[in-house]
Amino acid sequence: MKHIAVVGCGFVGSLFAEELAKLLWAFEETAEFVLVDNDTVEARNAANQLFVPTDYGAAKVHAVAARVVKYFHTATPVEKRVKSKKDEA
């Protein structure tokens, strides 16, 4: 089983996670995804990200996880902001 971490589930991260899940499924591979983001889905996100109106108000990591598991992978959503050492100082 492959292990994949996606940090940031906005525009690039949400689309990347689902496309990678599809690609792995097509090659009959399974993966364990860890999805990290601290943001929630807003109406403005649906225009240019993976999200749909039924996702409004949900944590982005949970919305993306719901799509990843449709391709028979596992997904662990982590609602957290990743900070650099510079941010901690």
ABEGO torsion letter per residue (X at the ends): XBBBBBBEABAAAAAAAAAAAAAAAAAGBBBBBBBBBABBBBAAAAAABABBAAABGBBAAAAAAAAAAAAGBBBBBBBBBBBBAAAAX
